[in-house]
C-alpha cells in the first residue's frame, strides 16, 4: 500500500508540472503538493506506516537523483543528472523565457523584477511564472538542487554567448584595431568606413542582449533563493551577508575565497553580474586571447547600430521595447569579468616565467584589488568616452528644431511664471533665458504663457489638476532657501493683490491648477 501511495504521488507530481505543454505556476504547484501531503497526513492517522518520509524521498529523487556522497563536494560532476521534475521545469525556463523559442516576445521588466510576454503565444504569460513570488515557490519546491541546476543551465547558455563575442573579436580584430586608431585620431570618415566592415555587428548585439537577459534572470533567481534562506535560516543568511563584505580581494583569488564568494552570489548578497561572468570565464578559460583588449572598442561600435532607431523606452517598465537595456548589463559585467580574468592570466604568466618565485619580483600593485578595480574603471571609462564620441558625431547633423517638439517648454514656462516670476532666485537655471521671459503679475489676473506654444494641447480640468498636483509635490521638495524665497515672494504678491482687489486673492495652488498651458501631450 505504501508503494502504491508513493507511486500515485510521483505520477501526480509529474502530471501537474505542465498544463497543455506550458509550465504550471510554481505557487499553484506548491499548493497542490501541500494539499496532497495534508491528505497523506490524514491517512497516516488511520494506517500504521510512515508515508511522510516516503513523500520526502520522492521529492528528493525528483530534484536530485545522484549519489548522496556528491552532495558533500563543492565542485559537482559535469555529467551529473538531476531529477525528471527539476530537469523538465528548468528546461522550460531556458527554452521559453531565456531563448524564447515560442516567439512570445519576452521582455525583462526592471521595475517589476519579472519577465513579460508581448505576444499571447501558447497558454501562458511570462510574468505569471517569473516574478519573485513564483521563483520563491520554485526554490521551496526543488530546494538548492533545482537552483543549482537552473543556474548551471544559465551559465552554459551564457558561456555559448560569450564564445560568440570571442569569435567576433577574433574574426574582426584587424577591423576593430582600425576603428580604435580612427577613434583616437578623431578621423570620423575612416571610423565610419571601418565600422561598416565589421562582420555581423547586429548579430553580436543580439548575443549580448541575450547574455544580459540571462544575467537578469539569474539575479532574480539569486534574490528568490536569498529570501527563502533568510526566511528559513536567517543566521546563515546574515553570516554570508556579513562575511562577503570583508572577504579580502586580490588577484589571483584564493580557492576558499572564491568558493565563499560563489556561495554568497547564489543567494543575492554579492555583486552578482561581474562575479557570475567571472566564474564562467574562469571555468572555461575564456578571455584568454589578446583580442579581448579590444572589447571596449567593439562595444562602442554598437552605438552605430540601427537597433537604437527601432526601440522605444517604456516608463511603465523602465525598459526598452526590444530588451536593449539588457545590453548595458552585459557590457558592464563582461568588461569587469574579462578584466579580472586578464589580470589573473598575467599573474600566472609572470609566475611561470619566474619559476614560482613571482611574489618576490612582481609589482605588488598587480596582486591588489585596487589594481583590478582601477583597470575595470579605466576600461569602462574608455568605453563611455568612445561611445560618447560616436553618439555626438552621429547627432551633430540633427538640427535643434527637430528636437524642440519634444521639450515641454510650455509647462516649464507655466511653472516658472507661477512660482518664480517675482523672485530673484532662479531655481530653474537649466532653462535657456531665451526660452523663458518672466513677467511680473499685477492685479488678480495672473498671466500665463503656456498657450504660446503649439506643442501641447489642453485637456480637462481634472487631468490638469492631477498633473499639476504632482508637479507641485515635486517642487515642494526643493531646498529651504528656495522655499523661503518663494514664501517671501508670495507675501509680496498677496499684498499687491490685496491692495487692488480688496481681498487676499486666490491661493497659488488653484491658480496653478487652472493654468492654460495644459498637460503634456506629445505628438
C-alpha positions in Angstrom: 0.0 0.0 0.0 2.8 2.4 0.8 4.5 1.9 -2.6 1.1 2.4 -4.2 0.5 5.7 -2.4 4.1 7.0 -3.2 3.8 5.9 -6.9 0.5 7.8 -7.2 2.1 10.9 -5.7 5.0 10.7 -8.1 2.7 10.4 -11.1 0.5 13.3 -9.9 3.6 15.4 -9.3 4.9 14.8 -12.9 1.4 15.3 -14.3 0.8 18.7 -12.8 4.2 20.2 -13.7 2.8 21.4 -17.0 -0.6 22.3 -18.5 -1.0 21.9 -22.2 2.8 22.0 -22.7 3.0 25.2 -20.6 4.6 25.4 -17.2 2.3 25.2 -14.2 2.7 28.3 -11.9 5.1 27.3 -9.1 2.8 28.7 -6.5 -0.1 26.6 -7.8 2.2 23.5 -7.9 3.3 24.2 -4.3 -0.3 24.4 -3.1 -1.2 21.1 -4.9 1.8 19.4 -3.2 0.8 20.7 0.2 -2.8 19.6 -0.4 -1.6 16.1 -1.3 0.7 16.0 1.8 -2.2 17.0 4.0 -4.2 14.1 2.7 -1.3 11.8 3.4 -1.1 13.1 6.9 -4.8 12.4 7.3 -4.3 8.8 6.0 -1.4 8.2 8.5 -3.8 8.6 11.4 -5.6 5.5 10.3 -2.8 3.3 9.0 0.4 2.3 10.7 3.1 3.4 8.2 5.4 6.4 7.7 4.2 7.8 4.4 5.6 11.3 5.0 9.2 10.0 4.8 8.3 8.4 1.5 7.0 11.7 0.2 10.3 13.3 1.1 12.2 10.6 -0.7 10.1 11.1 -3.8 10.6 14.9 -3.8 14.4 14.4 -3.3 14.6 11.8 -6.1 12.8 14.2 -8.5 15.1 17.0 -7.5 18.4 15.2 -7.1 18.7 11.5 -8.1 22.5 11.5 -7.9 24.6 9.8 -5.2 24.3 11.4 -1.8 28.1 11.4 -1.5 28.4 14.0 -4.2 26.4 16.5 -2.2 29.4 17.0 0.0 31.5 18.0 -3.0 31.7 21.7 -3.8 32.6 21.0 -7.4 29.7 18.9 -8.9 30.5 16.4 -11.7 29.7 17.8 -15.1 27.8 14.7 -16.1 25.6 14.6 -13.0 21.9 14.4 -13.8 19.0 15.9 -11.9 15.6 14.6 -11.3 13.0 14.4 -14.0 10.8 17.1 -12.5 13.6 19.5 -11.9 15.0 18.9 -15.4 11.6 19.5 -17.0 11.0 22.8 -15.2 14.5 24.1 -15.8 14.4 23.2 -19.5 11.1 25.1 -19.8 12.5 28.2 -18.3 15.6 28.2 -20.6 13.7 27.4 -23.8 10.6 29.7 -23.3 12.0 32.6 -21.2 15.7 32.9 -22.0 15.7 31.6 -25.6 12.1 32.5 -26.3 11.7 29.6 -28.8 8.0 30.1 -28.9 8.3 33.7 -30.1 6.3 35.3 -27.3 8.5 38.4 -27.3 9.9 38.1 -23.8 10.9 41.4 -22.2 12.7 42.0 -18.9 10.8 44.4 -16.8 13.2 46.0 -14.3 10.6 48.0 -12.3 8.6 44.9 -11.5 11.5 42.4 -11.4 10.0 39.9 -13.8 9.7 39.0 -17.5 6.7 39.8 -19.6 5.2 38.4 -22.8 4.4 40.9 -25.5 2.5 38.4 -27.7 0.0 35.8 -26.4 1.7 32.7 -27.6 0.5 29.4 -26.0 -1.5 29.5 -22.8 1.0 31.3 -20.5 2.2 34.7 -19.8 5.9 35.1 -18.7 5.1 37.4 -15.8 3.0 34.6 -14.2 6.0 32.3 -13.8 9.0 34.6 -13.4 8.2 37.2 -10.7 9.9 36.8 -7.3 6.9 35.2 -5.7 6.8 32.4 -8.3 10.6 31.9 -8.2 10.5 31.7 -4.4 7.9 28.9 -4.7 10.2 27.2 -7.2 13.0 27.3 -4.6 10.8 25.9 -1.9 9.7 23.0 -4.1 13.0 22.0 -5.6 15.4 23.4 -3.0 19.0 24.2 -3.7 19.2 21.3 -6.1 16.8 23.0 -8.5 18.5 26.3 -8.0 21.9 24.8 -8.8 20.6 23.1 -11.9 18.9 26.2 -13.3 22.0 28.3 -12.5 24.2 25.7 -14.3 22.0 25.8 -17.4 22.0 29.6 -17.4 25.8 29.5 -17.2 26.0 27.1 -20.1 23.8 29.3 -22.2 25.8 32.4 -21.3 29.1 30.6 -22.0 27.9 29.9 -25.5 27.1 33.6 -26.0 30.5 34.7 -24.6 32.1 32.3 -27.1 30.2 34.2 -29.8 31.7 37.5 -28.5 35.1 35.9 -28.5 34.6 34.8 -32.1 33.5 38.2 -33.2 36.6 39.8 -31.6 38.9 37.3 -33.3 37.4 37.5 -36.7 37.1 41.3 -36.7 40.4 42.0 -34.9 42.1 43.9 -37.8 38.9 46.0 -38.4 38.4 46.8 -34.7 42.1 47.9 -34.5 41.4 50.3 -37.4 38.3 51.6 -35.6 40.4 52.1 -32.5 43.1 54.0 -34.4 40.5 56.3 -36.1 38.7 56.9 -32.8 41.8 58.1 -31.1 42.8 60.2 -34.1 39.4 61.7 -34.4 39.1 60.6 -38.1 35.3 60.2 -38.5 35.4 59.2 -42.2 37.9 56.4 -41.5 36.0 55.3 -38.5 32.7 55.0 -40.3 34.4 53.1 -43.2 35.9 50.7 -40.7 32.7 50.1 -38.8 30.9 49.1 -41.9 33.5 46.3 -42.4 32.7 44.7 -39.1 31.1 41.3 -39.8 27.8 40.5 -38.1 27.7 43.6 -35.9 23.9 43.3 -35.4 24.2 39.6 -34.6 26.8 40.4 -31.9 24.5 42.9 -30.3 21.7 40.3 -30.2 24.0 37.9 -28.5 25.0 40.5 -25.9 21.3 41.3 -25.3 20.6 37.6 -24.7 23.5 37.4 -22.3 22.1 40.4 -20.4 18.7 38.7 -20.3 20.3 35.6 -18.7 22.1 37.8 -16.2 18.8 39.4 -15.2 17.1 36.0 -14.7 19.9 34.6 -12.7 19.9 37.6 -10.4 16.2 37.2 -9.8 16.8 33.5 -9.0 19.5 34.5 -6.5 17.2 37.1 -4.9 14.5 34.4 -4.5 17.0 32.0 -3.0 18.2 34.6 -0.6 14.7 35.4 0.5 14.0 31.7 1.2 17.3 31.3 3.0 16.7 34.4 5.1 13.2 33.1 6.0 14.3 29.6 6.9 17.8 30.2 8.2 18.3 33.9 9.0 21.5 33.4 10.9 23.2 31.7 7.9 22.0 34.4 5.6 23.2 37.1 7.9 26.6 35.3 8.2 27.0 35.2 4.4 25.9 38.8 4.1 28.5 39.9 6.7 31.4 37.7 5.6 31.2 38.6 1.9 31.7 42.3 2.8 35.0 41.5 4.4 36.5 39.0 2.0 40.0 40.0 1.0 40.2 41.0 -2.6 43.2 40.1 -4.7 44.5 38.7 -8.0 44.7 35.8 -8.1 41.9 34.9 -5.7 42.4 32.0 -3.3 40.2 28.9 -3.8 38.5 29.3 -0.4 37.6 32.9 -1.0 36.3 32.1 -4.5 34.1 29.4 -3.1 32.7 31.7 -0.4 32.0 34.4 -3.0 30.3 31.9 -5.3 28.0 30.7 -2.5 27.2 34.3 -1.5 26.4 35.1 -5.1 23.8 32.3 -5.3 21.8 34.0 -2.6 22.0 37.5 -3.8 24.3 39.0 -1.2 27.1 39.9 -3.7 27.9 41.9 -6.8 26.1 39.4 -8.9 26.7 40.1 -12.5 30.5 40.6 -12.6 31.2 37.7 -10.2 28.9 35.5 -12.3 30.6 36.3 -15.6 34.0 36.0 -14.0 33.2 32.5 -12.7 32.1 31.5 -16.2 35.3 32.8 -17.8 37.4 31.0 -15.1 35.7 27.7 -15.6 36.1 27.6 -19.4 39.3 29.6 -19.7 37.6 32.4 -21.5 39.0 35.9 -22.4 42.4 34.2 -23.0 43.1 35.8 -26.3 44.8 39.2 -26.7 41.9 40.4 -28.9 39.8 40.8 -25.7 41.8 44.0 -25.1 39.7 45.5 -28.0 36.4 44.7 -26.1 35.6 48.4 -25.3 36.1 49.4 -29.0 33.8 46.6 -30.1 31.1 47.6 -27.6 31.5 51.3 -28.6 30.7 50.4 -32.3 27.3 49.1 -31.0 26.3 52.8 -30.8 26.2 52.9 -34.7 23.6 50.1 -34.9 20.2 50.6 -36.3 18.7 49.0 -33.3 18.5 52.3 -31.5 16.1 53.7 -34.1 13.7 50.7 -33.7 13.2 50.9 -30.0 11.2 52.9 -27.5 11.6 53.5 -23.8 8.6 52.5 -21.7 8.3 54.4 -18.4 5.9 51.8 -17.0 8.5 49.1 -17.2 11.7 51.2 -17.0 13.0 49.3 -20.0 13.1 49.4 -23.8 10.8 47.6 -26.2 13.5 45.3 -27.5 15.4 44.5 -24.3 18.2 46.8 -25.3 18.5 47.8 -21.6 20.0 44.3 -21.1 22.9 45.3 -23.4 24.2 47.7 -20.7 24.1 45.0 -18.1 26.0 42.6 -20.4 28.7 45.2 -21.3 29.3 46.1 -17.6 29.6 42.5 -16.5 31.7 41.3 -19.4 34.2 44.1 -19.1 34.5 43.6 -15.3 34.8 39.8 -15.6 37.2 39.8 -18.5 39.5 42.3 -16.8 39.7 40.0 -13.7 40.4 37.1 -16.0 43.1 39.1 -17.8 44.9 40.1 -14.6 44.8 36.5 -13.3 46.2 35.3 -16.6 49.0 37.9 -16.5 49.8 36.8 -12.9 50.1 33.1 -14.0 52.3 34.1 -16.9 54.7 36.1 -14.7 54.7 33.3 -12.2 55.6 30.8 -14.8 58.5 33.0 -16.1 60.0 33.3 -12.6 59.6 29.6 -11.8 57.1 30.1 -9.0 59.0 33.0 -7.3 56.9 35.7 -8.8 55.9 37.2 -5.5 59.5 38.4 -4.9 59.7 40.3 -8.2 56.2 41.1 -9.2 54.8 44.6 -8.8 52.6 44.3 -5.6 50.0 46.5 -7.2 49.2 43.8 -9.7 48.1 41.4 -7.0 46.0 44.0 -5.2 42.3 44.5 -5.6 42.9 48.2 -6.2 44.7 47.5 -9.5 41.8 45.3 -10.6 39.2 47.9 -9.7 41.3 50.6 -11.4 41.7 48.5 -14.5 37.9 47.9 -14.7 37.1 51.6 -14.2 39.6 52.6 -16.7 38.2 50.2 -19.3 34.6 51.3 -18.6 35.6 55.0 -18.8 37.3 54.3 -22.2 34.1 52.6 -23.4 31.9 55.5 -22.3 34.3 58.1 -23.9 34.4 56.3 -27.2 30.6 55.8 -27.2 30.0 59.4 -26.4 32.3 60.5 -29.3 30.4 58.3 -31.7 27.0 59.5 -30.5 28.0 63.1 -30.6 29.3 62.7 -34.2 26.1 60.9 -35.3 23.8 63.5 -33.6 25.7 66.6 -34.8 23.8 66.6 -38.0 20.5 66.7 -36.2 19.1 70.2 -36.3 17.9 71.6 -33.0 14.5 72.5 -34.3 13.8 68.8 -34.8 14.3 68.2 -31.1 12.3 71.2 -29.8 9.0 69.5 -30.3 9.9 67.0 -27.6 10.9 69.7 -25.0 8.0 70.7 -22.7 8.6 74.5 -22.9 5.0 75.4 -22.2 4.8 73.5 -18.9 8.2 74.9 -17.8 7.1 78.4 -18.6 3.9 77.9 -16.5 5.8 76.5 -13.5 8.3 79.3 -13.7 5.8 82.1 -14.0 3.6 80.7 -11.2 6.3 80.4 -8.6 9.4 82.4 -9.5 8.3 85.4 -11.6 8.6 87.8 -8.6 11.7 86.3 -7.0 15.4 87.0 -7.6 16.3 83.3 -7.3 16.2 81.2 -10.5 16.0 77.5 -9.4 15.1 76.5 -13.0 18.5 77.6 -14.2 18.6 74.7 -16.7 16.2 76.7 -18.8 17.6 78.9 -21.5 17.0 82.6 -20.8 15.8 83.0 -24.4 13.1 80.5 -23.8 11.7 82.0 -20.6 10.8 85.6 -20.1 9.4 86.2 -16.6 6.7 88.9 -16.4 5.6 90.5 -13.1 2.0 89.7 -12.3 -0.2 92.6 -11.4 -3.8 92.6 -10.1 -5.7 89.5 -9.5 -5.4 88.2 -13.1 -2.2 86.3 -13.4 -0.7 86.0 -16.9 0.2 82.6 -18.4 2.4 81.9 -21.3 1.8 78.2 -21.9 -0.7 78.9 -24.7 2.0 80.4 -26.8 3.4 77.0 -27.6 1.8 74.9 -30.2 3.4 71.7 -28.9 0.8 71.0 -26.2 -2.9 70.7 -26.1 -5.3 71.5 -23.3 -7.3 68.8 -21.6 -10.0 68.5 -18.9 -9.6 70.4 -15.7 -9.4 67.1 -13.8 -6.4 65.9 -15.7 -4.8 69.4 -15.3 -5.2 69.3 -11.6 -3.8 65.7 -11.4 -0.7 66.7 -13.4 -0.1 69.9 -11.6 -0.6 68.5 -8.2 2.2 66.0 -9.0 4.4 68.8 -10.2 3.6 70.9 -7.0 4.6 67.9 -4.9 8.0 67.7 -6.6 8.5 71.5 -6.3 7.8 71.4 -2.6 10.9 69.1 -2.1 13.3 71.9 -3.1 15.8 73.2 -0.7 14.9 75.5 2.2 16.4 78.6 0.6 14.2 78.3 -2.4 11.2 77.7 -0.2 12.0 80.8 1.8 12.4 82.9 -1.3 9.1 81.6 -2.6 7.3 82.4 0.7 8.7 85.9 0.7 7.6 86.4 -2.9 4.1 85.1 -2.2 3.7 87.5 0.7 4.7 90.4 -1.6 2.3 89.2 -4.3 -0.6 88.8 -1.8 -0.1 92.4 -0.5 -0.2 93.7 -4.1 -3.3 91.7 -4.9 -5.0 92.8 -1.7 -4.4 96.4 -2.5 -6.1 96.1 -5.9 -8.9 93.7 -5.3 -9.6 94.2 -1.6 -9.0 90.5 -0.8 -6.1 88.3 -0.2 -6.6 86.8 -3.7 -6.7 83.1 -4.6 -4.0 80.8 -3.3 -1.2 79.8 -5.7 -2.3 76.2 -5.9 -5.8 76.8 -7.5 -4.3 79.3 -9.9 -1.6 76.9 -10.8 -4.2 74.1 -11.3 -6.1 76.1 -13.9 -3.1 77.1 -16.0 -4.0 77.2 -19.6 -0.7 75.6 -20.6 -2.5 72.2 -20.2 -1.0 68.8 -19.6 1.8 67.3 -21.7 0.5 65.8 -24.9 3.4 64.6 -27.0 2.9 64.4 -30.7 
